[in-house]
């Protein structure tokens, strides 16, 4: 695949997006949305395009857990993300940005809303066009080139019965936002389905149900959340 010089020399906007997508796919990652951001003070100087990166399913969890970072030490997912996305950014002459490592933290929530492919859901968590409420970001690429971005999509919640609003057994996730303390209190009782297979509200989303995220991945993240 073409190296940094070819990319920086000026691939067309669509070809550049295809090249970046291929590089990410080799690591079970994909572009979940992006936007043109020239002059945005929240981004590195010279950024013209921001691409937001997340897991590509099916196959992400099997790929990740086979990597050298899955070594029993702390923060394997973040360490892997830094190595892989950071390496791709270096090859492209871009800047890698991550949602972890703060404070201060980068405004990933606000950036996601600018893509036209991620929205504020009825339970206030982000919902993505293809991943639903299972959306997660492993990083972002801030590019100096004007690269094509994935096209905006229709918000799935607009034509949805919104089962996410009533799925939580203790009402910790609803229109008023996320009652984190109430969620933890419920999980403290032990042997909860949420801990084994993932948040019931997220799983209730019809788009999430069509997304191939396996229970083991959700269980790992729930375990990290409820330590």
C-alpha positions as CSV (number, residue, x, y, z in Angstrom):
1,X,0.0,0.0,0.0
2,X,1.2,3.5,-0.7
3,X,3.3,5.1,2.0
4,X,3.3,8.6,3.5
5,X,4.9,10.3,0.5
6,X,2.2,9.1,-1.9
7,X,-0.5,10.1,0.5
8,X,0.9,13.6,1.2
9,X,1.6,14.1,-2.5
10,X,-2.1,14.5,-3.1
11,X,-4.4,11.5,-3.6
12,X,-7.9,12.6,-4.6
13,X,-10.2,13.1,-1.6
14,X,-12.1,9.8,-2.3
15,X,-9.0,7.8,-3.0
16,X,-7.5,9.1,0.2
17,X,-10.5,8.0,2.2
18,X,-10.3,4.5,0.6
19,X,-6.6,4.2,1.5
20,X,-7.2,5.2,5.1
21,X,-10.1,2.8,5.3
22,X,-8.0,-0.1,4.0
23,X,-5.2,0.7,6.5
24,X,-7.7,0.7,9.4
25,X,-9.5,-2.5,8.2
26,X,-6.2,-4.4,8.5
27,X,-6.5,-3.8,12.2
28,X,-10.3,-4.4,12.5
29,X,-11.0,-0.7,12.7
30,X,-13.2,1.5,10.6
31,X,-14.2,5.2,10.1
32,X,-17.4,5.9,12.0
33,X,-17.8,9.4,10.7
34,X,-15.8,12.5,10.0
35,X,-16.0,16.2,9.2
36,X,-14.0,19.0,7.6
37,X,-12.6,21.1,10.3
38,X,-10.2,23.8,8.9
39,X,-9.5,26.4,11.5
40,X,-11.1,24.5,14.4
41,X,-9.2,25.7,17.5
42,X,-9.9,22.4,19.3
43,X,-7.9,20.5,16.8
44,X,-4.1,20.5,16.0
45,X,-3.1,23.5,13.9
46,X,-3.4,22.7,10.2
47,X,-6.1,20.1,10.5
48,X,-8.5,20.0,7.6
49,X,-10.2,16.7,8.1
50,X,-11.1,14.7,11.3
51,X,-11.9,11.0,11.0
52,X,-13.4,9.2,14.0
53,X,-12.2,5.6,14.4
54,X,-13.9,2.6,16.1
55,X,-14.1,-1.2,16.1
56,X,-15.0,-3.0,12.8
57,X,-17.2,-6.0,13.3
58,X,-17.4,-8.9,13.0
59,X,-13.9,-9.9,14.2
60,X,-12.7,-7.0,16.3
61,X,-12.5,-8.7,19.7
62,X,-10.8,-11.8,18.4
63,X,-8.2,-9.6,16.7
64,X,-7.7,-7.4,19.7
65,X,-7.2,-10.2,22.2
66,X,-4.6,-11.8,20.0
67,X,-2.4,-8.7,20.1
68,X,0.7,-8.3,22.3
69,X,-1.0,-5.7,24.5
70,X,-3.4,-8.4,25.7
71,X,-0.7,-9.4,28.3
72,X,-2.5,-9.2,31.6
73,X,-1.3,-5.7,32.4
74,X,-3.4,-2.6,32.7
75,X,-5.2,-0.8,29.9
76,X,-4.6,-3.3,27.0
77,X,-7.2,-1.7,24.8
78,X,-5.8,1.8,25.2
79,X,-2.2,0.7,24.7
80,X,-3.2,-1.2,21.5
81,X,-5.1,1.9,20.3
82,X,-2.1,4.1,20.8
83,X,0.2,1.8,19.0
84,X,-2.1,1.0,16.0
85,X,-3.8,4.3,15.4
86,X,-0.7,6.2,16.3
87,X,1.3,4.2,13.8
88,X,-1.3,4.8,11.0
89,X,-1.2,8.5,11.8
90,X,2.5,8.6,11.6
91,X,2.5,6.9,8.2
92,X,-0.1,9.4,6.9
93,X,1.6,12.5,8.3
94,X,-1.5,12.9,10.5
95,X,-2.1,13.4,14.2
96,X,-3.7,10.7,16.4
97,X,-6.1,11.9,19.0
98,X,-7.6,9.6,21.7
99,X,-10.6,9.7,24.0
100,X,-8.6,8.6,27.0
101,X,-5.4,9.8,28.7
102,X,-6.9,13.0,30.3
103,X,-7.8,15.2,32.0
104,X,-8.1,17.2,30.0
105,X,-10.1,15.1,27.6
106,X,-10.8,15.8,23.9
107,X,-14.4,16.6,23.0
108,X,-15.2,13.3,21.3
109,X,-18.9,13.5,22.1
110,X,-19.2,16.9,20.4
111,X,-17.0,15.9,17.5
112,X,-19.2,12.8,16.9
113,X,-22.3,14.9,16.6
114,X,-20.7,16.9,13.8
115,X,-20.3,13.9,11.6
116,X,-23.9,13.5,10.6
117,X,-23.6,9.8,11.4
118,X,-23.7,9.9,15.2
119,X,-26.5,11.5,17.3
120,X,-27.7,12.1,20.8
121,X,-30.0,9.2,21.6
122,X,-33.2,9.3,23.6
123,X,-31.2,8.1,26.6
124,X,-28.5,10.8,26.0
125,X,-25.8,8.3,25.0
126,X,-24.4,8.5,21.5
127,X,-26.1,6.3,18.8
128,X,-24.3,5.6,15.5
129,X,-25.8,4.9,12.0
130,X,-24.5,1.3,11.8
131,X,-23.5,0.4,15.4
132,X,-26.4,1.9,17.3
133,X,-25.9,2.4,21.0
134,X,-22.9,0.0,20.9
135,X,-20.8,2.7,19.3
136,X,-17.3,3.3,20.8
137,X,-14.3,5.3,19.6
138,X,-10.8,4.1,19.8
139,X,-9.3,7.3,18.4
140,X,-9.4,9.9,15.7
141,X,-7.1,11.0,12.8
142,X,-6.5,14.7,12.3
143,X,-5.4,15.1,8.7
144,X,-3.8,18.1,7.0
145,X,-5.4,17.0,3.7
146,X,-9.0,17.6,2.7
147,X,-10.1,14.0,2.6
148,X,-13.7,12.8,1.8
149,X,-15.8,11.8,4.8
150,X,-18.6,9.3,5.1
151,X,-21.9,10.7,3.9
152,X,-24.5,11.8,6.5
153,X,-27.2,9.3,7.3
154,X,-30.8,9.4,8.6
155,X,-31.0,9.3,12.4
156,X,-32.4,5.9,13.3
157,X,-34.1,7.1,16.4
158,X,-36.6,9.2,14.4
159,X,-38.5,6.1,13.1
160,X,-37.8,4.0,16.2
161,X,-40.2,2.9,19.0
162,X,-37.3,3.8,21.4
163,X,-37.1,0.6,23.5
164,X,-33.9,2.0,25.1
165,X,-36.0,4.3,27.2
166,X,-37.6,1.5,29.2
167,X,-35.0,-1.3,28.9
168,X,-33.0,-0.5,32.1
169,X,-34.5,-2.5,35.0
170,X,-33.8,0.4,37.5
171,X,-34.3,3.3,35.1
172,X,-30.7,4.4,35.3
173,X,-30.8,5.3,31.6
174,X,-33.6,7.5,30.4
175,X,-34.5,10.8,28.9
176,X,-33.0,12.7,31.8
177,X,-29.6,11.2,31.3
178,X,-27.5,8.5,33.0
179,X,-27.8,7.8,36.7
180,X,-24.3,6.4,37.1
181,X,-24.7,5.8,40.9
182,X,-28.0,4.0,40.4
183,X,-26.5,1.8,37.7
184,X,-23.6,0.8,40.0
185,X,-25.9,0.2,42.9
186,X,-27.9,-2.3,40.8
187,X,-24.8,-4.0,39.6
188,X,-23.5,-4.3,43.1
189,X,-26.1,-7.0,43.8
190,X,-24.2,-9.4,41.5
191,X,-25.2,-11.9,38.9
192,X,-26.7,-9.3,36.6
193,X,-27.3,-10.0,33.0
194,X,-25.8,-6.6,32.2
195,X,-22.5,-7.7,33.5
196,X,-22.4,-10.8,31.4
197,X,-23.7,-9.5,28.1
198,X,-23.7,-5.7,28.2
199,X,-26.1,-2.9,29.1
200,X,-29.7,-3.8,28.5
201,X,-30.6,-0.3,27.3
202,X,-27.8,-0.4,24.7
203,X,-28.8,-3.9,23.6
204,X,-32.4,-2.9,23.2
205,X,-31.5,-0.5,20.4
206,X,-32.6,-2.2,17.1
207,X,-29.5,-1.0,15.3
208,X,-27.3,-2.4,18.1
209,X,-29.1,-5.8,17.7
210,X,-28.1,-5.9,14.0
211,X,-24.4,-5.1,14.9
212,X,-22.1,-8.0,15.4
213,X,-20.6,-7.1,18.8
214,X,-20.1,-10.3,20.9
215,X,-21.1,-10.6,24.6
216,X,-17.5,-11.2,25.7
217,X,-16.5,-7.8,24.5
218,X,-19.4,-6.1,26.3
219,X,-18.7,-8.2,29.5
220,X,-15.1,-7.0,29.5
221,X,-16.1,-3.3,29.3
222,X,-18.8,-3.7,31.9
223,X,-16.2,-5.3,34.1
224,X,-13.9,-2.3,33.6
225,X,-16.7,0.1,34.3
226,X,-17.9,-1.6,37.5
227,X,-14.6,-2.3,39.2
